Every structure is written in C-alpha cells, then in structure tokens.
Amino acid sequence: MADTNLTPETNGVRYGLLTAVGMMVYFVLASLFGLTERIELSFLNGLLLAVGICVAIVHYKRSRHGRMPYLHGFGTGIITAVVASVAFAFFFIFYAGVLNRSIMNDIRAQDLFGFDLSVTIAFLAIILQGAMSGVIISLIAMQYYKSPDHKPLTGLE
C-alpha cells in the first residue's frame, strides 16, 4: 500500500530538516574541537548532504513500492538539498552572529575571501553551494535509484 499523502515536497522538507540537523551537529562538534578554521573539513557537510538526499530518495521510492517517477525522485533530492542548505545557513547566521562572533575572524584569517567576507555573504554562499551540490548529487543518485523500466527518450515525440 503506497503512502498517498507522501509527496516529493513533504518528503524533501522532512529529510531536508533532518539533514540540516546533522550538518548543524557536525558544525558544532567541529567548533568545539577548534576545527572550523580548517575550511577543507567542510567537505563533510557535502557528504552529509549526499547521504540525506539518498535517504530521502530511497524513502520516497519505498513508499511508492519501487515505482517512482524520475522527476519525483529528482525533485525530492533537490528539495532536500535546498531545505537543508537554507536551514543550515540560518543556523550559521545565528551561530556566527550570536553564539561565536569570533568565528568569522577565524575564517577570514584563512584569506580565502579576504576581509570582504561577511555573515551575509557566507549565508548566501552556503545556500548556493548546498543547492548546486544538491542538484548534482540528486542527478547522480537518480541514475542509481530510477525505476528499472525507465527508458530514456529515443527521439522527439
């Protein structure tokens, strides 16, 4: 029995928020251990995002008994990525603006962006990086999770 109430949007929001929580926990742990200055460790956020997208797509496919339209799965992944990125970006504003104001100075010291880096630019960069990574990850994941009888277009119809 398929869950008729589950849509790509509701599934994406649910798993996007769960993915954002995972990214927040990782960021707080990295901050506690003084690893936030090491920008190269932020690739683990991309890994958490990839796991969240894949889990969201798998859950949606299972709720449809393995019969998932391609664009529904692709949309689930994109929505998951955007929700996770926006939620994590708002968390970063709160964290960098209220809890640990010195973090921006530590990130600026790496001279990746120079002194032009502000919390607003970091906010927008987090959303852009997460959304674009999510589109690519979703596209790759859907090649694996698409329905077995999915046939590509052979010509214009």
DSSP file (Angstrom, degrees, kcal/mol; ACC not computed):
  #  RESIDUE AA STRUCTURE BP1 BP2  ACC     N-H-->O    O-->H-N    N-H-->O    O-->H-N    TCO  KAPPA ALPHA  PHI   PSI    X-CA   Y-CA   Z-CA
    1    1 A M              0   0    0      0, 0.0     2,-0.2     0, 0.0    64,-0.1   0.000 360.0 360.0 360.0 121.0    0.0    0.0    0.0
    2    2 A A        -     0   0    0     62,-0.1     2,-1.1     1,-0.1    62,-0.2  -0.493 360.0-114.3 -79.2 146.5    1.6    3.3   -1.1
    3    3 A D    >   -     0   0    0     60,-1.3     3,-1.0    -2,-0.2    -1,-0.1  -0.716  30.6-171.9 -80.1 102.2    1.5    6.3    1.1
    4    4 A T  T 3  S+     0   0    0     -2,-1.1    -1,-0.2     1,-0.2    -2,-0.0   0.701  79.8  59.7 -73.8 -18.5   -0.7    8.6   -0.9
    5    5 A N  T 3  S+     0   0    0     -3,-0.1     2,-0.6     2,-0.0    -1,-0.2   0.636  83.3  96.0 -82.7 -13.8    0.0   11.6    1.4
    6    6 A L    <   +     0   0    0     -3,-1.0    -3,-0.0    57,-0.1     3,-0.0  -0.675  51.8 173.3 -83.8 119.6    3.7   11.5    0.8
    7    7 A T     >  -     0   0    0     -2,-0.6     4,-2.6     1,-0.1     5,-0.3  -0.775  47.5-106.4-115.9 163.9    4.7   13.9   -1.9
    8    8 A P  H  > S+     0   0    0      0, 0.0     4,-2.2     0, 0.0     5,-0.1   0.853 120.9  52.7 -57.5 -32.3    8.2   14.9   -3.1
    9    9 A E  H  > S+     0   0    0      2,-0.2     4,-2.5     1,-0.2     5,-0.2   0.952 111.5  41.6 -70.1 -49.6    7.8   18.2   -1.3
   10   10 A T  H  > S+     0   0    0      1,-0.2     4,-2.3     2,-0.2     5,-0.2   0.900 117.8  48.1 -66.8 -38.9    6.8   16.8    2.1
   11   11 A N  H  X S+     0   0    0     -4,-2.6     4,-2.5     2,-0.2     5,-0.3   0.915 112.5  49.2 -65.3 -42.4    9.4   14.1    1.9
   12   12 A G  H  X S+     0   0    0     -4,-2.2     4,-2.1    -5,-0.3    -2,-0.2   0.889 111.7  48.0 -64.7 -40.4   12.1   16.6    0.8
   13   13 A V  H  X S+     0   0    0     -4,-2.5     4,-2.3     2,-0.2     5,-0.2   0.931 112.3  49.8 -66.1 -44.6   11.2   19.0    3.6
   14   14 A R  H  X S+     0   0    0     -4,-2.3     4,-1.8     1,-0.2    -2,-0.2   0.955 118.3  37.1 -59.3 -52.1   11.3   16.2    6.2
   15   15 A Y  H  X S+     0   0    0     -4,-2.5     4,-2.3     1,-0.2    -1,-0.2   0.771 112.6  59.5 -75.9 -24.4   14.6   14.8    5.1
   16   16 A G  H  X S+     0   0    0     -4,-2.1     4,-2.3    -5,-0.3    -1,-0.2   0.910 107.5  46.0 -65.5 -42.3   16.0   18.3    4.5
   17   17 A L  H  X S+     0   0    0     -4,-2.3     4,-2.1     2,-0.2    -2,-0.2   0.898 113.2  49.5 -67.6 -40.1   15.4   19.3    8.1
   18   18 A L  H  X S+     0   0    0     -4,-1.8     4,-1.9    -5,-0.2    -2,-0.2   0.901 111.8  48.8 -64.6 -39.4   16.9   16.0    9.3
   19   19 A T  H  X S+     0   0    0     -4,-2.3     4,-2.3     2,-0.2    -2,-0.2   0.905 109.2  52.8 -65.4 -41.2   19.9   16.6    7.1
   20   20 A A  H  X S+     0   0    0     -4,-2.3     4,-2.5     1,-0.2    -2,-0.2   0.891 106.5  53.0 -61.7 -39.8   20.3   20.2    8.4
   21   21 A V  H  X S+     0   0    0     -4,-2.1     4,-2.6     2,-0.2    -1,-0.2   0.920 109.0  49.6 -62.0 -42.7   20.3   18.9   11.9
   22   22 A G  H  X S+     0   0    0     -4,-1.9     4,-2.2     1,-0.2    -2,-0.2   0.906 111.4  48.7 -61.5 -41.6   23.1   16.5   11.1
   23   23 A M  H  X S+     0   0    0     -4,-2.3     4,-2.2     2,-0.2    -2,-0.2   0.873 111.4  50.2 -66.0 -37.0   25.0   19.3    9.5
   24   24 A M  H  X S+     0   0    0     -4,-2.5     4,-2.7     2,-0.2     5,-0.2   0.919 109.8  49.6 -67.0 -43.7   24.5   21.5   12.5
   25   25 A V  H  X S+     0   0    0     -4,-2.6     4,-2.5     1,-0.2    -2,-0.2   0.923 111.9  49.0 -61.5 -43.8   25.6   18.8   14.9
   26   26 A Y  H  X S+     0   0    0     -4,-2.2     4,-2.5     1,-0.2    -1,-0.2   0.917 111.9  49.2 -61.2 -43.0   28.8   18.3   12.8
   27   27 A F  H  X S+     0   0    0     -4,-2.2     4,-2.3     2,-0.2    -2,-0.2   0.907 111.2  48.5 -64.9 -42.2   29.5   22.0   12.7
   28   28 A V  H  X S+     0   0    0     -4,-2.7     4,-2.5     2,-0.2    -1,-0.2   0.917 112.6  48.7 -65.2 -42.2   29.0   22.4   16.5
   29   29 A L  H  X S+     0   0    0     -4,-2.5     4,-1.7     2,-0.2    -2,-0.2   0.916 111.6  49.2 -63.2 -42.2   31.3   19.5   17.1
   30   30 A A  H  <>S+     0   0    0     -4,-2.5     5,-3.4     1,-0.2     6,-0.5   0.882 111.5  50.3 -63.6 -37.1   33.9   20.9   14.7
   31   31 A S  H ><5S+     0   0    0     -4,-2.3     3,-1.2     3,-0.2    -2,-0.2   0.901 107.5  52.7 -67.4 -40.8   33.6   24.2   16.5
   32   32 A L  H 3<5S+     0   0    0     -4,-2.5    -1,-0.2     1,-0.3    -2,-0.2   0.853 112.7  44.7 -63.8 -33.5   34.1   22.6   19.9
   33   33 A F  T 3<5S-     0   0    0     -4,-1.7    -1,-0.3    -5,-0.2    -2,-0.2   0.357 116.8-113.7 -92.1   5.2   37.3   20.9   18.7
   34   34 A G  T < 5S+     0   0    0     -3,-1.2     3,-0.3    -4,-0.2    -3,-0.2   0.792  79.4 125.3  71.9  29.3   38.5   24.1   17.0
   35   35 A L    > < +     0   0    0     -5,-3.4     3,-1.0     1,-0.2     6,-0.2   0.363  39.5  93.5-101.6   4.1   38.3   22.7   13.5
   36   36 A T  T 3  S+     0   0    0     -6,-0.5    -1,-0.2     1,-0.3    -5,-0.1   0.748  78.1  63.2 -71.8 -20.7   36.1   25.4   12.0
   37   37 A E  T 3  S+     0   0    0     -3,-0.3     2,-1.3     1,-0.1    -1,-0.3   0.738  84.6  83.1 -72.5 -20.5   39.2   27.3   10.7
   38   38 A R    X   -     0   0    0     -3,-1.0     3,-1.7     1,-0.2     4,-0.2  -0.691  62.0-174.9 -87.6  93.3   40.1   24.3    8.5
   39   39 A I  G >  S+     0   0    0     -2,-1.3     3,-2.1     1,-0.3    -1,-0.2   0.801  75.6  68.9 -60.8 -32.0   37.8   25.1    5.5
   40   40 A E  G >  S+     0   0    0      1,-0.3     3,-1.1     2,-0.2    -1,-0.3   0.725  88.3  65.7 -64.3 -19.9   38.8   21.8    3.9
   41   41 A L  G X  S+     0   0    0     -3,-1.7     3,-1.5     1,-0.2    -1,-0.3   0.586  79.4  82.2 -76.8  -8.0   36.8   19.9    6.5
   42   42 A S  G X>  +     0   0    0     -3,-2.1     3,-1.3     1,-0.3     4,-0.8   0.623  68.7  82.7 -71.4  -9.7   33.6   21.4    5.3
   43   43 A F  H <> S+     0   0    0     -3,-1.1     4,-1.7     1,-0.3    -1,-0.3   0.781  78.2  68.7 -63.2 -23.3   33.5   18.8    2.6
   44   44 A L  H <> S+     0   0    0     -3,-1.5     4,-2.5     1,-0.2    -1,-0.3   0.804  91.1  59.8 -65.9 -26.8   32.0   16.5    5.2
   45   45 A N  H <> S+     0   0    0     -3,-1.3     4,-2.4    -4,-0.2    -1,-0.2   0.893 103.5  51.5 -63.5 -38.1   28.9   18.7    5.0
   46   46 A G  H  X S+     0   0    0     -4,-0.8     4,-2.3    -3,-0.2    -2,-0.2   0.880 109.1  50.1 -63.7 -37.9   28.7   17.7    1.4
   47   47 A L  H  X S+     0   0    0     -4,-1.7     4,-2.3     2,-0.2    -2,-0.2   0.914 110.6  48.8 -66.6 -42.6   28.9   14.1    2.4
   48   48 A L  H  X S+     0   0    0     -4,-2.5     4,-2.4     1,-0.2    -2,-0.2   0.890 111.2  51.3 -62.7 -38.2   26.1   14.6    4.9
   49   49 A L  H  X S+     0   0    0     -4,-2.4     4,-2.4     2,-0.2    -2,-0.2   0.908 109.0  50.3 -64.3 -42.3   24.1   16.3    2.2
   50   50 A A  H  X S+     0   0    0     -4,-2.3     4,-2.4     2,-0.2    -2,-0.2   0.907 111.3  48.3 -63.3 -42.1   24.6   13.4   -0.2
   51   51 A V  H  X S+     0   0    0     -4,-2.3     4,-2.6     1,-0.2     5,-0.2   0.924 111.6  49.9 -64.3 -44.0   23.6   10.9    2.5
   52   52 A G  H  X S+     0   0    0     -4,-2.4     4,-2.1     2,-0.2    -2,-0.2   0.897 111.7  48.1 -61.7 -41.2   20.4   12.9    3.3
   53   53 A I  H  X S+     0   0    0     -4,-2.4     4,-2.4     2,-0.2    -2,-0.2   0.933 113.0  47.5 -65.4 -46.1   19.5   13.2   -0.4
   54   54 A C  H  X S+     0   0    0     -4,-2.4     4,-2.6     1,-0.2    -2,-0.2   0.903 112.1  49.4 -63.8 -40.9   20.0    9.5   -1.0
   55   55 A V  H  X S+     0   0    0     -4,-2.6     4,-2.5     2,-0.2    -1,-0.2   0.896 111.1  50.6 -65.1 -39.1   18.0    8.5    2.1
   56   56 A A  H  X S+     0   0    0     -4,-2.1     4,-2.2    -5,-0.2    -2,-0.2   0.919 112.3  46.2 -64.2 -43.4   15.1   10.9    1.1
   57   57 A I  H  X S+     0   0    0     -4,-2.4     4,-2.5     2,-0.2    -2,-0.2   0.918 113.0  49.4 -66.0 -42.7   15.0    9.4   -2.4
   58   58 A V  H  X S+     0   0    0     -4,-2.6     4,-2.6     2,-0.2     5,-0.2   0.910 111.1  49.9 -62.8 -42.1   15.1    5.8   -1.1
   59   59 A H  H  X S+     0   0    0     -4,-2.5     4,-2.1     1,-0.2    -1,-0.2   0.918 111.7  48.0 -63.6 -42.1   12.3    6.5    1.4
   60   60 A Y  H  X S+     0   0    0     -4,-2.2     4,-0.9     2,-0.2    -2,-0.2   0.916 112.5  48.8 -64.1 -42.2   10.2    8.1   -1.4
   61   61 A K  H ><>S+     0   0    0     -4,-2.5     5,-2.8     1,-0.2     3,-0.6   0.908 111.4  49.4 -65.2 -41.6   10.8    5.1   -3.7
   62   62 A R  H ><5S+     0   0    0     -4,-2.6     3,-1.6     1,-0.2    -1,-0.2   0.869 106.2  56.1 -65.5 -35.6    9.9    2.6   -0.9
   63   63 A S  H 3<5S+     0   0    0     -4,-2.1   -60,-1.3     1,-0.3    -1,-0.2   0.738 109.9  47.0 -68.9 -19.2    6.7    4.4   -0.1
   64   64 A R  T X<5S-     0   0    0     -4,-0.9     3,-1.5    -3,-0.6    -1,-0.3   0.160 118.7-112.1-103.7  15.6    5.8    4.0   -3.8
   65   65 A H  T < 5S-     0   0    0     -3,-1.6    -3,-0.2     1,-0.3    -2,-0.1   0.867  74.8 -52.9  55.8  41.3    6.7    0.3   -3.8
   66   66 A G  T 3 <S+     0   0    0     -5,-2.8     2,-0.8    -8,-0.1    -1,-0.3   0.496 115.0 113.2  78.9   3.1    9.7    0.9   -6.1
   67   67 A R    <   +     0   0    0     -3,-1.5    -1,-0.1    -6,-0.4    79,-0.1  -0.733  38.7 155.9-109.0  80.9    7.5    2.7   -8.7
   68   68 A M        -     0   0    0     -2,-0.8    79,-0.6    77,-0.2     2,-0.1  -0.922  42.5-125.8-112.5 124.4    8.9    6.2   -8.6
   69   69 A P     >  -     0   0    0      0, 0.0     4,-1.9     0, 0.0     3,-0.4  -0.418  26.5-121.9 -62.5 144.0    8.7    8.7  -11.4
   70   70 A Y  H  > S+     0   0    0      1,-0.2     4,-2.4     2,-0.2     5,-0.2   0.906 109.6  48.0 -56.9 -48.0   12.1   10.0  -12.3
   71   71 A L  H  > S+     0   0    0      1,-0.2     4,-2.5     2,-0.2    -1,-0.2   0.777 106.3  58.4 -69.9 -25.1   11.2   13.7  -11.8
   72   72 A H  H  > S+     0   0    0     -3,-0.4     4,-2.2     2,-0.2    -1,-0.2   0.929 110.4  42.9 -66.5 -44.3    9.6   13.0   -8.4
   73   73 A G  H  X S+     0   0    0     -4,-1.9     4,-2.1     2,-0.2    -2,-0.2   0.911 114.9  49.4 -66.5 -42.4   12.8   11.4   -7.1
   74   74 A F  H  X S+     0   0    0     -4,-2.4     4,-2.1     1,-0.2    -2,-0.2   0.914 112.5  48.3 -62.4 -43.8   14.9   14.2   -8.7
   75   75 A G  H  X S+     0   0    0     -4,-2.5     4,-2.8     2,-0.2     5,-0.3   0.877 107.7  55.4 -64.2 -39.0   12.6   16.8   -7.1
   76   76 A T  H  X S+     0   0    0     -4,-2.2     4,-2.3     1,-0.2    -1,-0.2   0.924 109.6  47.0 -59.1 -44.6   12.8   15.1   -3.7
   77   77 A G  H  X S+     0   0    0     -4,-2.1     4,-2.2     2,-0.2    -2,-0.2   0.910 113.2  47.3 -64.7 -42.7   16.6   15.4   -3.8
   78   78 A I  H  X S+     0   0    0     -4,-2.1     4,-2.6     2,-0.2     5,-0.2   0.924 113.1  48.0 -66.4 -44.2   16.6   19.0   -4.9
   79   79 A I  H  X S+     0   0    0     -4,-2.8     4,-2.6     1,-0.2     5,-0.3   0.905 110.7  52.4 -63.6 -40.9   14.0   20.0   -2.2
   80   80 A T  H  X S+     0   0    0     -4,-2.3     4,-2.4    -5,-0.3    -1,-0.2   0.931 111.9  46.1 -58.3 -46.1   16.0   18.1    0.4
   81   81 A A  H  X S+     0   0    0     -4,-2.2     4,-2.5     2,-0.2    -2,-0.2   0.913 113.8  47.1 -65.5 -43.9   19.2   19.9   -0.5
   82   82 A V  H  X S+     0   0    0     -4,-2.6     4,-2.7     2,-0.2     5,-0.2   0.927 114.1  46.7 -66.7 -44.3   17.6   23.4   -0.6
   83   83 A V  H  X S+     0   0    0     -4,-2.6     4,-2.5    -5,-0.2     5,-0.2   0.930 114.7  47.4 -63.4 -44.7   15.8   22.9    2.7
   84   84 A A  H  X S+     0   0    0     -4,-2.4     4,-2.4    -5,-0.3    -2,-0.2   0.910 113.9  47.8 -62.6 -42.2   18.9   21.6    4.4
   85   85 A S  H  X S+     0   0    0     -4,-2.5     4,-2.4     2,-0.2    -2,-0.2   0.917 113.6  45.8 -66.7 -44.4   21.1   24.4    2.9
   86   86 A V  H  X S+     0   0    0     -4,-2.7     4,-2.3     2,-0.2     5,-0.2   0.924 114.5  47.9 -66.5 -43.6   18.7   27.2    3.9
   87   87 A A  H  X S+     0   0    0     -4,-2.5     4,-2.1    -5,-0.2    -2,-0.2   0.921 114.1  46.7 -63.0 -43.4   18.2   25.8    7.4
   88   88 A F  H  X S+     0   0    0     -4,-2.4     4,-2.4    -5,-0.2    -1,-0.2   0.875 110.3  53.7 -66.9 -36.0   21.9   25.3    7.9
   89   89 A A  H  X S+     0   0    0     -4,-2.4     4,-2.1     2,-0.2    -2,-0.2   0.903 109.1  47.9 -65.6 -40.7   22.6   28.9    6.6
   90   90 A F  H  X S+     0   0    0     -4,-2.3     4,-2.2     2,-0.2    -1,-0.2   0.895 111.0  51.7 -65.5 -38.9   20.1   30.4    9.1
   91   91 A F  H  X S+     0   0    0     -4,-2.1     4,-3.1     1,-0.2    -2,-0.2   0.912 107.8  52.6 -61.2 -41.3   21.8   28.3   11.8
   92   92 A F  H  X S+     0   0    0     -4,-2.4     4,-3.3     2,-0.2     5,-0.3   0.898 107.2  51.6 -63.3 -40.1   25.2   29.7   10.7
   93   93 A I  H  X S+     0   0    0     -4,-2.1     4,-2.1     2,-0.2     5,-0.2   0.937 113.6  44.9 -59.6 -46.0   23.8   33.3   10.9
   94   94 A F  H  X>S+     0   0    0     -4,-2.2     4,-2.2     2,-0.2     5,-1.3   0.929 116.9  45.1 -63.2 -45.3   22.7   32.6   14.5
   95   95 A Y  I  <>S+     0   0    0     -4,-3.1     5,-3.2     3,-0.2    -2,-0.2   0.942 119.6  39.0 -65.8 -48.4   25.9   30.9   15.4
   96   96 A A  I  <5S+     0   0    0     -4,-3.3     8,-0.2    -5,-0.2    -1,-0.2   0.753 123.0  42.2 -76.2 -24.2   28.2   33.5   13.9
   97   97 A G  I  <5S+     0   0    0     -4,-2.1    -2,-0.2    -5,-0.3    -1,-0.2   0.743 133.3   9.8 -93.4 -25.3   26.1   36.4   15.0
   98   98 A V  I  <5S+     0   0    0     -4,-2.2     3,-0.3    -5,-0.2    -3,-0.2   0.753 128.2  37.0-121.0 -53.0   25.2   35.4   18.5
   99   99 A L  I   <S+     0   0    0     -5,-1.3     2,-0.3     1,-0.2    -3,-0.2   0.892 129.5  11.6 -79.3 -40.6   27.0   32.4   19.9
  100  100 A N    > < +     0   0    0     -5,-3.2     3,-1.4    -6,-0.2     4,-0.3  -0.680  60.1 171.1-143.0  82.5   30.5   32.7   18.5
  101  101 A R  T >  S+     0   0    0     -3,-0.3     3,-0.6    -2,-0.3     4,-0.4   0.705  75.6  65.8 -68.6 -19.0   31.2   36.1   16.9
  102  102 A S  T 3> S+     0   0    0      1,-0.2     4,-1.9     2,-0.2    -1,-0.3   0.598  77.9  84.3 -79.6  -9.7   34.9   35.3   16.5
  103  103 A I  H <> S+     0   0    0     -3,-1.4     4,-2.3     1,-0.2    -1,-0.2   0.866  85.9  54.6 -63.9 -35.1   34.3   32.6   14.0
  104  104 A M  H <> S+     0   0    0     -3,-0.6     4,-2.6    -4,-0.3    -1,-0.2   0.872 106.7  51.5 -67.2 -34.9   34.2   35.0   11.1
  105  105 A N  H  > S+     0   0    0     -4,-0.4     4,-1.7    -3,-0.2    -1,-0.2   0.896 109.6  50.4 -65.4 -39.0   37.6   36.4   12.1
  106  106 A D  H  < S+     0   0    0     -4,-1.9     4,-0.5     2,-0.2    -2,-0.2   0.900 113.1  45.2 -64.8 -40.4   39.0   32.9   12.1
  107  107 A I  H ><>S+     0   0    0     -4,-2.3     3,-1.0     1,-0.2     5,-0.5   0.892 111.5  52.6 -71.2 -38.9   37.6   32.1    8.7
  108  108 A R  H ><5S+     0   0    0     -4,-2.6     3,-2.1     1,-0.2     6,-0.3   0.836  97.8  67.2 -63.5 -31.7   38.7   35.5    7.3
  109  109 A A  T 3<5S+     0   0    0     -4,-1.7    -1,-0.2     1,-0.3    -2,-0.2   0.745  87.7  66.3 -63.5 -22.6   42.3   34.7    8.6
  110  110 A Q  T < 5S-     0   0    0     -3,-1.0    -1,-0.3    -4,-0.5    -2,-0.2   0.665  99.8-140.9 -71.3 -14.2   42.5   31.9    6.0
  111  111 A D  T < 5 +     0   0    0     -3,-2.1    -3,-0.1    -4,-0.2    -2,-0.1   0.746  61.0 130.8  59.9  28.4   42.4   34.7    3.4
  112  112 A L  S   <S+     0   0    0     -5,-0.5    -4,-0.1     2,-0.1    -1,-0.1   0.886  92.8   8.5 -72.5 -39.1   40.2   32.7    1.1
  113  113 A F  S >  S-     0   0    0      1,-0.3     3,-0.8    -6,-0.2    -1,-0.1   0.429 102.4-139.9-117.7  -5.4   37.8   35.6    0.7
  114  114 A G  G >   -     0   0    0     -6,-0.3     3,-1.0     1,-0.2    -1,-0.3  -0.352  56.8 -39.1  73.8-159.2   39.8   38.3    2.4
  115  115 A F  G 3  S+     0   0    0      1,-0.2    -1,-0.2    -4,-0.1    -7,-0.1   0.407 123.4  82.6 -84.9   4.7   38.1   40.8    4.6
  116  116 A D  G <   +     0   0    0     -3,-0.8     2,-0.4    -8,-0.1    -1,-0.2   0.607  65.3 107.1 -79.5 -11.8   35.2   41.1    2.3
  117  117 A L    <   +     0   0    0     -3,-1.0     2,-0.3   -13,-0.1    -9,-0.1  -0.544  45.7 169.4 -73.8 122.6   33.6   38.0    3.8
  118  118 A S     >  -     0   0    0     -2,-0.4     4,-2.4     1,-0.1     5,-0.2  -0.739  50.7-100.7-121.9 174.5   30.7   38.9    6.0
  119  119 A V  H  > S+     0   0    0     -2,-0.3     4,-2.4     1,-0.2     5,-0.1   0.872 123.0  53.6 -63.8 -35.8   28.0   36.7    7.6
  120  120 A T  H  > S+     0   0    0      2,-0.2     4,-2.4     1,-0.2    -1,-0.2   0.919 109.6  45.9 -66.1 -44.0   25.6   37.7    4.8
  121  121 A I  H  > S+     0   0    0      2,-0.2     4,-2.5     1,-0.2    -2,-0.2   0.897 113.3  50.2 -66.4 -38.9   28.0   36.6    2.1
  122  122 A A  H  X S+     0   0    0     -4,-2.4     4,-2.4     2,-0.2    -2,-0.2   0.902 109.1  53.1 -63.8 -40.0   28.7   33.4    4.0
  123  123 A F  H  X S+     0   0    0     -4,-2.4     4,-1.9     1,-0.2    -2,-0.2   0.940 112.5  43.2 -57.8 -49.8   24.9   32.8    4.3
  124  124 A L  H  X S+     0   0    0     -4,-2.4     4,-2.6     1,-0.2    -2,-0.2   0.871 112.7  52.9 -67.1 -36.7   24.4   33.2    0.5
  125  125 A A  H  X S+     0   0    0     -4,-2.5     4,-2.9     2,-0.2     5,-0.3   0.889 107.7  51.5 -65.6 -39.1   27.5   31.0   -0.2
  126  126 A I  H  X S+     0   0    0     -4,-2.4     4,-2.4     2,-0.2     5,-0.2   0.927 112.8  45.1 -63.3 -44.9   26.2   28.2    2.0
  127  127 A I  H  X S+     0   0    0     -4,-1.9     4,-2.7     2,-0.2     5,-0.3   0.938 116.0  45.9 -64.9 -46.2   22.8   28.3    0.2
  128  128 A L  H  X S+     0   0    0     -4,-2.6     4,-2.5     2,-0.2     5,-0.3   0.933 114.8  46.5 -63.8 -46.2   24.3   28.4   -3.2
  129  129 A Q  H  X S+     0   0    0     -4,-2.9     4,-2.2    -5,-0.2     5,-0.2   0.922 115.9  45.8 -62.9 -44.0   26.9   25.7   -2.5
  130  130 A G  H  X S+     0   0    0     -4,-2.4     4,-2.2    -5,-0.3    -2,-0.2   0.902 114.4  47.0 -66.6 -42.0   24.3   23.4   -1.0
  131  131 A A  H  X S+     0   0    0     -4,-2.7     4,-2.0    -5,-0.2    -2,-0.2   0.932 115.5  44.0 -67.7 -45.6   21.7   23.9   -3.7
  132  132 A M  H  X S+     0   0    0     -4,-2.5     4,-1.8    -5,-0.3    -2,-0.2   0.903 115.5  48.3 -68.5 -39.9   24.1   23.4   -6.6
  133  133 A S  H  X S+     0   0    0     -4,-2.2     4,-3.0    -5,-0.3     5,-0.2   0.897 110.1  54.1 -63.3 -39.2   25.7   20.4   -4.9
  134  134 A G  H  X S+     0   0    0     -4,-2.2     4,-2.6    -5,-0.2    -2,-0.2   0.873 105.5  51.7 -63.9 -38.5   22.2   19.0   -4.2
  135  135 A V  H  X S+     0   0    0     -4,-2.0     4,-2.2     2,-0.2    -1,-0.2   0.936 114.2  43.5 -63.2 -45.1   21.2   19.3   -7.9
  136  136 A I  H  X S+     0   0    0     -4,-1.8     4,-2.3     2,-0.2    -2,-0.2   0.924 115.1  48.1 -67.6 -44.1   24.3   17.4   -9.0
  137  137 A I  H  X S+     0   0    0     -4,-3.0     4,-3.0     1,-0.2     5,-0.2   0.909 112.2  50.3 -62.7 -41.6   24.0   14.8   -6.2
  138  138 A S  H  X S+     0   0    0     -4,-2.6     4,-2.4    -5,-0.2    -1,-0.2   0.902 109.6  50.7 -63.4 -41.1   20.3   14.3   -7.0
  139  139 A L  H  X S+     0   0    0     -4,-2.2     4,-0.8    -5,-0.2    -1,-0.2   0.913 114.4  43.5 -63.3 -42.8   21.1   13.8  -10.7
  140  140 A I  H >X S+     0   0    0     -4,-2.3     4,-0.7     1,-0.2     3,-0.7   0.923 113.9  50.5 -67.6 -44.5   23.7   11.2   -9.9
  141  141 A A  H >X S+     0   0    0     -4,-3.0     4,-2.4     1,-0.2     3,-0.9   0.866 104.2  58.3 -63.6 -36.2   21.6    9.5   -7.3
  142  142 A M  H 3X S+     0   0    0     -4,-2.4     4,-1.3     1,-0.3    -1,-0.2   0.757  95.8  63.3 -69.3 -22.3   18.6    9.2   -9.6
  143  143 A Q  H << S+     0   0    0     -4,-0.8    -1,-0.3    -3,-0.7    -2,-0.2   0.831 112.9  36.7 -66.7 -29.1   20.7    7.3  -12.1
  144  144 A Y  H << S+     0   0    0     -3,-0.9    -2,-0.2    -4,-0.7    -1,-0.2   0.855 123.1  40.3 -87.1 -39.6   21.0    4.6   -9.5
  145  145 A Y  H  < S+     0   0    0     -4,-2.4    -3,-0.2   -75,-0.0    -2,-0.2   0.431  83.5 119.7 -95.3   0.5   17.6    4.8   -7.9
  146  146 A K  S  < S-     0   0    0     -4,-1.3    -3,-0.0    -5,-0.2   -79,-0.0  -0.214  78.6 -83.5 -64.1 159.4   15.4    5.3  -11.0
  147  147 A S    >   -     0   0    0    -79,-0.6     3,-1.8     1,-0.1    -1,-0.1  -0.306  37.3-121.0 -61.9 145.1   12.8    2.6  -11.7
  148  148 A P  T 3  S+     0   0    0      0, 0.0    -1,-0.1     0, 0.0    -2,-0.1   0.765 111.0  51.4 -63.6 -24.7   14.2   -0.4  -13.6
  149  149 A D  T 3  S+     0   0    0      2,-0.1     2,-0.3     0, 0.0    -2,-0.1   0.252  77.2 131.4 -96.5  14.3   11.8    0.0  -16.5
  150  150 A H    <   -     0   0    0     -3,-1.8    -4,-0.0     1,-0.0     0, 0.0  -0.519  38.7-166.5 -68.7 124.9   12.7    3.7  -17.0
  151  151 A K        -     0   0    0     -2,-0.3     3,-0.1     0, 0.0    -2,-0.1  -0.952  15.3-129.2-115.9 130.4   13.5    4.3  -20.7
  152  152 A P        -     0   0    0      0, 0.0     2,-0.2     0, 0.0     0, 0.0  -0.346  40.2 -86.4 -71.3 159.8   15.2    7.4  -21.9
  153  153 A L        -     0   0    0      1,-0.1     3,-0.1    -2,-0.0     0, 0.0  -0.450  34.7-165.9 -65.5 135.1   13.7    9.3  -24.8
  154  154 A T        -     0   0    0      1,-0.3     2,-0.3    -2,-0.2    -1,-0.1   0.595  66.5 -25.8 -98.0 -13.6   14.8    8.0  -28.1
  155  155 A G  S    S-     0   0    0      0, 0.0     2,-0.3     0, 0.0    -1,-0.3  -0.973  88.0 -54.4-176.7 179.2   13.6   10.9  -30.2
  156  156 A L              0   0    0     -2,-0.3     0, 0.0     1,-0.1     0, 0.0  -0.571 360.0 360.0 -74.1 135.0   11.2   13.7  -30.3
  157  157 A E              0   0    0     -2,-0.3    -1,-0.1     0, 0.0     0, 0.0   0.398 360.0 360.0-111.3 360.0    7.6   12.5  -29.9
